[in-house]
Amino acid sequence: MVDWGVYLVTQASLSAGRTTTAIVEEAIAGGVGVVQLREKDRSARERYELGRRLRTLTREAGVTFVVNDRVDIAQAVDADGVHLGDSDLPVPVARGLLGEDAVVGRSVSFVEDAREAERAGADYLGVGAVYATGSKDDIEDDEYAIGTDRLAEIATAVDIPVVGIGGITADNAADVAAAGADGVAVITAITGAEDPQTATRELGAAVERGHERR
């Protein structure tokens, strides 16, 4: 059973000089439910080596571990699954390569795309960017933010878990959860925090408050 509450997306370049391994260790101590290996600026070999270390940490802690985009790396490190975007392999292809038990996620921003991903067999959706964020090259301005209203529409339209992503902090995570998200995915809210363990715990508490408001 996956705990979607707090979902960490790793990125060493946004970790205030700390290693991704150190950040993940702190996040696990703070109660993170899912860790996604992202590290877009690293080579496949570097992501593979890092993925092996994170797989060990997450397995020992009972935390779900997925790889962003790269089905081959997910296979190589025995990850629990993969998270796919528009330019990645189709969901059914990833499922065929990773197996029926794999966790396969899909990024969406629109209701019809969410329904299509569910029909294709996605296990969960990463929905956003909910708020404006500078952590992705293609999402920097408010015009790209979908807001909590569309997030709510997407959550209502599908029967699989929905994780909000994009510009989420402990201050707004409750609103995202109240709008229908099962959890929140973050990068800098944890990686850039002075105390990643406490930041993870505060995000989890905010998500719980949001669920209570539904």
Backbone as CSV, one residue per row, in Angstrom:
resi,resn,N_x,N_y,N_z,CA_x,CA_y,CA_z,C_x,C_y,C_z
1,MET,0.851,-1.199,0.000,0.000,0.000,0.000,0.883,1.244,0.000
2,VAL,0.688,2.102,-0.992,1.510,3.298,-1.105,0.949,4.413,-0.229
3,ASP,1.828,5.067,0.510,1.477,6.245,1.293,1.776,7.469,0.426
4,TRP,0.745,8.083,-0.135,0.928,9.192,-1.063,1.116,10.531,-0.377
5,GLY,0.955,10.598,0.920,0.900,11.877,1.636,1.977,12.872,1.269
6,VAL,3.239,12.490,1.446,4.364,13.358,1.080,5.261,12.601,0.116
7,TYR,5.474,13.200,-1.039,6.160,12.565,-2.159,7.348,13.458,-2.511
8,LEU,8.546,12.974,-2.271,9.759,13.753,-2.533,10.305,13.458,-3.921
9,VAL,10.547,14.518,-4.690,11.215,14.424,-5.979,12.635,14.953,-5.789
10,THR,13.632,14.136,-6.051,15.004,14.530,-5.735,15.618,15.417,-6.813
11,GLN,16.511,16.289,-6.383,17.282,17.127,-7.301,18.441,17.739,-6.527
12,ALA,19.631,17.192,-6.725,20.796,17.635,-5.953,21.102,19.108,-6.162
13,SER,20.862,19.623,-7.367,21.172,21.025,-7.649,20.289,21.992,-6.873
14,LEU,19.220,21.482,-6.274,18.308,22.318,-5.480,18.349,21.926,-4.002
15,SER,19.470,21.331,-3.578,19.559,20.784,-2.223,20.546,21.527,-1.333
16,ALA,20.833,22.778,-1.649,21.661,23.628,-0.801,23.013,23.002,-0.472
17,GLY,23.611,22.377,-1.477,24.939,21.808,-1.306,24.993,20.461,-0.618
18,ARG,23.851,19.927,-0.245,23.803,18.618,0.413,23.576,17.518,-0.613
19,THR,23.953,16.310,-0.273,23.765,15.200,-1.198,22.310,14.750,-1.208
20,THR,21.914,14.170,-2.327,20.561,13.623,-2.416,20.366,12.505,-1.404
21,THR,21.391,11.703,-1.185,21.290,10.625,-0.205,20.983,11.178,1.180
22,ALA,21.664,12.261,1.561,21.428,12.876,2.867,20.012,13.424,2.967
23,ILE,19.534,14.055,1.893,18.180,14.603,1.893,17.156,13.484,2.048
24,VAL,17.343,12.392,1.309,16.402,11.276,1.381,16.414,10.648,2.774
25,GLU,17.556,10.517,3.373,17.624,9.977,4.738,16.813,10.833,5.704
26,GLU,16.941,12.155,5.572,16.183,13.062,6.437,14.690,12.985,6.148
27,ALA,14.338,12.912,4.875,12.926,12.830,4.508,12.297,11.541,5.021
28,ILE,13.033,10.451,4.948,12.528,9.183,5.474,12.287,9.310,6.975
29,ALA,13.213,9.931,7.669,13.040,10.133,9.113,11.834,11.009,9.413
30,GLY,11.478,11.891,8.469,10.326,12.777,8.658,9.008,12.190,8.215
31,GLY,9.040,10.968,7.654,7.794,10.301,7.301,7.396,10.370,5.847
32,VAL,8.342,10.602,4.939,8.000,10.644,3.520,7.432,9.287,3.076
33,GLY,6.482,9.328,2.129,5.855,8.089,1.676,6.378,7.578,0.353
34,VAL,6.807,8.511,-0.513,7.302,8.156,-1.841,8.532,8.999,-2.137
35,VAL,9.539,8.378,-2.734,10.719,9.097,-3.222,10.848,8.833,-4.714
36,GLN,10.982,9.912,-5.478,11.201,9.800,-6.920,12.608,10.290,-7.255
37,LEU,13.376,9.440,-7.915,14.702,9.824,-8.404,14.523,10.641,-9.670
38,ARG,14.904,11.922,-9.611,14.775,12.802,-10.780,16.163,13.108,-11.338
39,GLU,16.890,14.044,-10.748,18.291,14.331,-11.108,18.485,14.459,-12.617
40,LYS,17.705,15.354,-13.236,17.710,15.481,-14.697,19.065,15.874,-15.263
41,ASP,19.908,16.528,-14.471,21.186,17.012,-14.987,22.317,15.992,-14.828
42,ARG,22.003,14.775,-14.395,23.027,13.749,-14.223,22.968,12.722,-15.351
43,SER,24.089,12.079,-15.591,24.147,11.049,-16.622,23.363,9.822,-16.183
44,ALA,23.088,8.948,-17.144,22.385,7.705,-16.823,23.185,6.883,-15.823
45,ARG,24.508,6.841,-15.983,25.335,6.076,-15.046,25.244,6.661,-13.638
46,GLU,25.294,7.976,-13.528,25.215,8.609,-12.206,23.855,8.363,-11.560
47,ARG,22.796,8.445,-12.367,21.464,8.177,-11.821,21.319,6.718,-11.397
48,TYR,21.927,5.851,-12.152,21.903,4.428,-11.796,22.594,4.202,-10.452
49,GLU,23.788,4.749,-10.280,24.528,4.558,-9.027,23.779,5.160,-7.855
50,LEU,23.230,6.361,-8.056,22.454,6.989,-6.996,21.188,6.190,-6.725
51,GLY,20.556,5.717,-7.791,19.340,4.930,-7.637,19.560,3.674,-6.815
52,ARG,20.700,3.032,-6.980,21.003,1.843,-6.174,21.064,2.189,-4.688
53,ARG,21.677,3.327,-4.369,21.762,3.726,-2.962,20.388,4.070,-2.398
54,LEU,19.612,4.796,-3.185,18.284,5.183,-2.710,17.349,3.980,-2.611
55,ARG,17.513,3.005,-3.498,16.705,1.790,-3.433,16.946,1.064,-2.122
56,THR,18.202,1.015,-1.692,18.520,0.363,-0.423,17.875,1.102,0.739
57,LEU,17.998,2.423,0.751,17.429,3.220,1.835,15.912,3.085,1.890
58,THR,15.267,3.221,0.750,13.808,3.187,0.734,13.263,1.801,1.037
59,ARG,13.935,0.781,0.548,13.479,-0.588,0.835,13.540,-0.868,2.330
60,GLU,14.616,-0.480,2.969,14.764,-0.716,4.408,13.701,0.036,5.202
61,ALA,13.263,1.188,4.680,12.284,2.013,5.390,10.844,1.721,4.988
62,GLY,10.648,0.880,3.982,9.297,0.607,3.508,8.688,1.766,2.750
63,VAL,9.540,2.568,2.102,9.098,3.733,1.335,9.084,3.377,-0.154
64,THR,8.030,3.782,-0.856,7.925,3.518,-2.287,8.968,4.328,-3.053
65,PHE,9.638,3.676,-3.998,10.701,4.324,-4.756,10.425,4.210,-6.250
66,VAL,10.336,5.366,-6.931,10.101,5.390,-8.368,11.170,6.229,-9.051
67,VAL,11.326,6.008,-10.349,12.311,6.730,-11.145,11.585,7.611,-12.148
68,ASN,12.040,8.835,-12.288,11.457,9.758,-13.251,11.898,9.394,-14.669
69,ASP,10.951,9.224,-15.551,11.175,9.060,-16.992,11.796,7.728,-17.423
70,ARG,12.877,7.325,-16.782,13.738,6.270,-17.309,13.323,4.874,-16.838
71,VAL,12.585,4.184,-17.698,12.152,2.830,-17.384,13.352,1.908,-17.238
72,ASP,14.395,2.135,-18.060,15.571,1.270,-17.992,16.288,1.374,-16.654
73,ILE,16.382,2.590,-16.134,17.027,2.762,-14.830,16.149,2.166,-13.730
74,ALA,14.834,2.342,-13.851,13.929,1.733,-12.873,14.121,0.222,-12.830
75,GLN,14.248,-0.390,-14.000,14.507,-1.829,-14.061,15.857,-2.173,-13.431
76,ALA,16.872,-1.396,-13.773,18.238,-1.707,-13.351,18.424,-1.632,-11.840
77,VAL,17.690,-0.746,-11.184,17.864,-0.592,-9.725,16.749,-1.284,-8.944
78,ASP,15.859,-1.968,-9.656,14.742,-2.670,-9.032,13.840,-1.715,-8.261
79,ALA,13.558,-0.571,-8.883,12.639,0.401,-8.283,11.226,-0.165,-8.249
80,ASP,10.380,0.454,-7.445,8.980,0.027,-7.386,8.217,0.431,-8.639
81,GLY,8.737,1.441,-9.345,8.033,1.871,-10.538,8.678,3.064,-11.189
82,VAL,7.882,3.747,-12.005,8.391,4.844,-12.826,7.332,5.933,-12.917
83,HIS,7.793,7.173,-13.119,6.859,8.275,-13.348,7.116,8.840,-14.738
84,LEU,6.052,8.947,-15.545,6.173,9.278,-16.957,5.560,10.629,-17.293
85,GLY,6.197,11.318,-18.242,5.675,12.566,-18.769,5.229,12.405,-20.209
86,ASP,4.888,13.524,-20.844,4.353,13.484,-22.208,5.341,12.899,-23.217
87,SER,6.637,13.110,-23.011,7.624,12.678,-23.995,8.228,11.312,-23.683
88,ASP,7.726,10.659,-22.646,8.270,9.369,-22.236,7.494,8.214,-22.875
89,LEU,7.903,6.998,-22.557,7.198,5.829,-23.064,5.732,5.851,-22.635
90,PRO,4.836,5.318,-23.456,3.432,5.222,-23.062,3.273,4.330,-21.828
91,VAL,2.239,4.598,-21.067,1.985,3.833,-19.849,1.932,2.322,-20.112
92,PRO,1.201,1.842,-21.136,1.142,0.387,-21.342,2.496,-0.233,-21.665
93,VAL,3.356,0.502,-22.359,4.678,-0.014,-22.686,5.520,-0.143,-21.424
94,ALA,5.482,0.893,-20.581,6.212,0.835,-19.313,5.694,-0.309,-18.449
95,ARG,4.389,-0.488,-18.445,3.792,-1.580,-17.675,4.292,-2.931,-18.188
96,GLY,4.357,-3.068,-19.498,4.824,-4.327,-20.067,6.262,-4.624,-19.716
97,LEU,7.084,-3.588,-19.619,8.496,-3.776,-19.299,8.726,-4.011,-17.810
98,LEU,7.960,-3.328,-16.974,8.192,-3.386,-15.531,7.348,-4.428,-14.812
99,GLY,6.246,-4.842,-15.429,5.407,-5.852,-14.809,4.144,-5.286,-14.190
100,GLU,3.199,-6.180,-13.956,1.891,-5.764,-13.445,1.949,-5.165,-12.048
101,ASP,2.936,-5.544,-11.262,3.016,-5.049,-9.889,3.709,-3.698,-9.771
102,ALA,4.279,-3.219,-10.855,4.994,-1.939,-10.815,4.033,-0.780,-10.601
103,VAL,4.544,0.274,-9.979,3.793,1.518,-9.807,4.141,2.422,-10.986
104,VAL,3.137,2.731,-11.803,3.357,3.561,-12.978,2.540,4.841,-12.845
105,GLY,3.236,5.977,-12.775,2.568,7.265,-12.645,2.642,8.063,-13.923
106,ARG,1.770,9.043,-14.031,1.712,9.865,-15.246,1.450,11.317,-14.869
107,SER,2.214,12.242,-15.469,1.998,13.671,-15.259,0.881,14.170,-16.169
108,VAL,-0.060,14.910,-15.595,-1.156,15.489,-16.379,-1.501,16.872,-15.835
109,SER,-2.146,17.661,-16.713,-2.593,18.989,-16.305,-4.044,19.254,-16.676
110,PHE,-4.648,18.326,-17.427,-6.007,18.519,-17.917,-6.868,17.286,-17.642
111,VAL,-8.158,17.501,-17.530,-9.084,16.433,-17.173,-9.051,15.294,-18.187
112,GLU,-9.109,15.614,-19.472,-9.143,14.549,-20.470,-7.845,13.744,-20.482
113,ASP,-6.731,14.423,-20.265,-5.456,13.699,-20.180,-5.447,12.767,-18.970
114,ALA,-6.054,13.214,-17.886,-6.133,12.383,-16.685,-6.965,11.131,-16.952
115,ARG,-8.096,11.320,-17.610,-8.947,10.170,-17.934,-8.239,9.207,-18.881
116,GLU,-7.521,9.758,-19.841,-6.791,8.923,-20.795,-5.698,8.125,-20.080
117,ALA,-4.982,8.767,-19.159,-3.929,8.069,-18.418,-4.508,6.954,-17.568
118,GLU,-5.655,7.204,-16.973,-6.302,6.157,-16.177,-6.712,4.990,-17.062
119,ARG,-7.287,5.290,-18.218,-7.682,4.222,-19.147,-6.470,3.423,-19.618
120,ALA,-5.330,4.094,-19.738,-4.111,3.434,-20.202,-3.484,2.547,-19.135
121,GLY,-3.957,2.687,-17.892,-3.463,1.831,-16.834,-2.563,2.484,-15.813
122,ALA,-2.501,3.817,-15.798,-1.690,4.497,-14.791,-2.213,4.183,-13.392
123,ASP,-1.296,4.046,-12.444,-1.674,3.766,-11.056,-1.967,5.030,-10.269
124,TYR,-1.362,6.136,-10.692,-1.597,7.411,-10.020,-1.244,8.535,-10.983
125,LEU,-1.661,9.751,-10.638,-1.395,10.919,-11.468,-0.635,11.974,-10.683
126,GLY,0.371,12.562,-11.314,1.009,13.756,-10.782,0.373,14.943,-11.482
127,VAL,-0.344,15.772,-10.752,-1.164,16.827,-11.351,-0.580,18.199,-11.040
128,GLY,-0.357,18.985,-12.089,0.177,20.310,-11.855,0.679,20.951,-13.138
129,ALA,1.408,22.024,-12.997,1.826,22.600,-11.728,0.646,23.305,-11.066
130,VAL,0.397,22.956,-9.789,-0.718,23.572,-9.078,-0.460,25.058,-8.893
131,TYR,0.740,25.389,-8.468,1.158,26.780,-8.304,2.410,27.021,-9.154
132,ALA,2.721,28.274,-9.387,3.921,28.598,-10.153,5.159,28.099,-9.426
133,THR,6.127,27.596,-10.200,7.343,27.050,-9.613,8.509,27.301,-10.538
134,GLY,9.685,27.442,-9.964,10.888,27.634,-10.764,11.749,26.408,-10.848
135,SER,11.252,25.268,-10.381,12.079,24.061,-10.323,12.108,23.281,-11.631
136,LYS,11.242,23.670,-12.574,11.264,23.022,-13.891,11.439,24.110,-14.943
137,ASP,12.270,23.847,-15.933,12.589,24.848,-16.925,11.366,25.357,-17.669
138,ASP,10.377,24.494,-17.832,9.218,24.880,-18.639,8.053,25.386,-17.794
139,ILE,8.238,25.518,-16.492,7.155,26.001,-15.632,7.733,27.077,-14.720
140,GLU,7.632,28.318,-15.165,8.231,29.391,-14.390,7.265,30.532,-14.093
141,ASP,6.199,30.630,-14.849,5.302,31.765,-14.713,3.927,31.326,-14.238
142,ASP,3.198,32.279,-13.659,1.870,31.981,-13.130,0.926,31.442,-14.202
143,GLU,1.142,31.803,-15.480,0.225,31.362,-16.525,0.205,29.847,-16.672
144,TYR,1.240,29.174,-16.181,1.302,27.721,-16.295,0.652,27.016,-15.100
145,ALA,0.344,27.738,-14.054,-0.226,27.118,-12.865,-1.703,26.804,-13.092
146,ILE,-2.112,25.574,-12.741,-3.501,25.174,-12.993,-4.425,25.525,-11.839
147,GLY,-3.873,25.737,-10.640,-4.691,26.085,-9.498,-5.431,24.903,-8.896
148,THR,-6.025,25.132,-7.734,-6.701,24.041,-7.029,-8.058,23.693,-7.637
149,ASP,-8.667,24.617,-8.379,-9.966,24.313,-8.981,-9.831,23.211,-10.034
150,ARG,-8.826,23.341,-10.915,-8.658,22.296,-11.925,-8.153,21.003,-11.294
151,LEU,-7.324,21.134,-10.284,-6.898,19.942,-9.549,-8.116,19.191,-9.028
152,ALA,-9.079,19.920,-8.476,-10.295,19.300,-7.951,-11.084,18.627,-9.067
153,GLU,-11.154,19.256,-10.234,-11.861,18.671,-11.372,-11.220,17.349,-11.789
154,ILE,-9.886,17.336,-11.813,-9.176,16.122,-12.205,-9.383,15.019,-11.171
155,ALA,-9.274,15.381,-9.890,-9.453,14.390,-8.830,-10.842,13.776,-8.871
156,THR,-11.840,14.567,-9.232,-13.216,14.076,-9.326,-13.413,13.184,-10.549
157,ALA,-12.627,13.442,-11.593,-12.829,12.748,-12.866,-12.227,11.354,-12.904
158,VAL,-11.337,11.040,-11.970,-10.652,9.734,-12.011,-10.827,8.996,-10.687
159,ASP,-10.537,7.706,-10.727,-10.663,6.871,-9.531,-9.314,6.388,-9.006
160,ILE,-8.225,6.932,-9.547,-6.891,6.568,-9.071,-6.327,7.724,-8.249
161,PRO,-5.318,7.457,-7.416,-4.755,8.513,-6.577,-4.211,9.687,-7.388
162,VAL,-4.366,10.863,-6.817,-3.899,12.106,-7.424,-2.921,12.771,-6.463
163,VAL,-1.755,13.150,-6.995,-0.740,13.834,-6.205,-0.511,15.211,-6.824
164,GLY,-0.746,16.264,-6.062,-0.506,17.610,-6.560,0.976,17.919,-6.563
165,ILE,1.431,18.654,-7.578,2.843,19.021,-7.669,2.971,20.422,-8.249
166,GLY,4.018,21.120,-7.837,4.291,22.432,-8.398,4.041,23.561,-7.426
167,GLY,5.120,24.121,-6.867,4.995,25.272,-5.986,4.355,24.992,-4.646
168,ILE,4.330,23.741,-4.237,3.644,23.367,-2.993,4.599,23.485,-1.809
169,THR,4.088,24.081,-0.731,4.833,24.254,0.512,3.946,23.835,1.671
170,ALA,4.499,23.863,2.864,3.697,23.543,4.049,2.563,24.547,4.240
171,ASP,2.703,25.742,3.673,1.681,26.777,3.824,0.466,26.548,2.926
172,ASN,0.642,25.872,1.795,-0.497,25.674,0.894,-0.855,24.203,0.660
173,ALA,-0.089,23.284,1.257,-0.342,21.856,1.046,-1.735,21.441,1.512
174,ALA,-2.224,22.053,2.578,-3.557,21.708,3.077,-4.626,22.051,2.047
175,ASP,-4.462,23.175,1.351,-5.430,23.557,0.318,-5.419,22.557,-0.833
176,VAL,-4.236,22.058,-1.181,-4.114,21.076,-2.259,-4.806,19.775,-1.862
177,ALA,-4.584,19.336,-0.641,-5.217,18.114,-0.157,-6.725,18.290,-0.032
178,ALA,-7.156,19.448,0.419,-8.587,19.705,0.564,-9.292,19.720,-0.792
179,ALA,-8.544,20.075,-1.840,-9.124,20.116,-3.188,-9.287,18.737,-3.802
180,GLY,-8.709,17.713,-3.166,-8.896,16.358,-3.661,-7.637,15.552,-3.854
181,ALA,-6.483,16.157,-3.624,-5.232,15.419,-3.800,-5.022,14.433,-2.664
182,ASP,-4.538,13.241,-3.003,-4.204,12.252,-1.985,-2.894,12.591,-1.292
183,GLY,-2.060,13.372,-1.976,-0.783,13.769,-1.403,-0.188,14.909,-2.183
184,VAL,1.010,15.340,-1.759,1.692,16.442,-2.420,3.106,16.015,-2.771
185,ALA,3.532,16.345,-3.987,4.888,16.074,-4.434,5.666,17.381,-4.425
186,VAL,6.855,17.352,-3.875,7.647,18.572,-3.733,9.110,18.296,-4.057
187,ILE,9.800,19.343,-4.444,11.254,19.292,-4.549,11.817,20.213,-3.468
188,THR,11.813,21.515,-3.733,12.527,22.450,-2.856,11.917,22.600,-1.465
189,ALA,10.633,22.288,-1.307,10.041,22.392,0.027,10.741,21.468,1.011
190,ILE,11.386,20.419,0.487,12.191,19.526,1.324,13.679,19.701,1.030
191,THR,14.067,19.635,-0.243,15.503,19.675,-0.561,16.152,20.993,-0.174
192,GLY,15.393,22.074,-0.237,15.952,23.381,0.086,15.734,23.814,1.513
193,ALA,15.052,22.978,2.290,14.748,23.342,3.673,15.989,23.251,4.562
194,GLU,16.056,24.112,5.545,17.173,24.059,6.496,17.175,22.734,7.234
195,ASP,15.975,22.235,7.550,15.827,20.961,8.248,14.861,20.092,7.439
196,PRO,15.352,19.281,6.509,14.470,18.485,5.649,13.559,17.536,6.423
197,GLN,14.030,17.010,7.531,13.198,16.100,8.322,11.976,16.820,8.861
198,THR,12.178,17.966,9.457,11.060,18.748,9.987,10.148,19.221,8.863
199,ALA,10.734,19.630,7.732,9.939,20.086,6.597,9.021,18.974,6.095
200,THR,9.543,17.759,6.045,8.733,16.614,5.610,7.581,16.386,6.573
201,ARG,7.878,16.451,7.858,6.853,16.236,8.875,5.762,17.314,8.792
202,GLU,6.170,18.552,8.562,5.197,19.650,8.473,4.316,19.509,7.231
203,LEU,4.885,19.065,6.134,4.084,18.820,4.934,3.053,17.724,5.188
204,GLY,3.477,16.657,5.858,2.559,15.573,6.164,1.404,16.029,7.039
205,ALA,1.708,16.862,8.014,0.664,17.381,8.900,-0.306,18.269,8.126
206,ALA,0.228,19.059,7.184,-0.628,19.930,6.379,-1.557,19.114,5.496
207,VAL,-1.041,18.042,4.917,-1.878,17.171,4.078,-2.995,16.561,4.915
208,GLU,-2.683,16.125,6.101,-3.715,15.558,6.979,-4.791,16.595,7.297
209,ARG,-4.388,17.827,7.562,-5.369,18.880,7.832,-6.263,19.104,6.622
210,GLY,-5.645,19.075,5.443,-6.442,19.263,4.224,-7.445,18.160,4.017
211,HIS,-7.067,16.936,4.288,-7.994,15.811,4.153,-9.148,15.918,5.146
212,GLU,-8.859,16.450,6.319,-9.922,16.623,7.319,-10.934,17.671,6.891
213,ARG,-10.510,18.609,6.042,-11.395,19.685,5.580,-12.356,19.242,4.481
214,ARG,-12.108,18.105,3.861,-12.962,17.669,2.751,-14.391,17.426,3.223
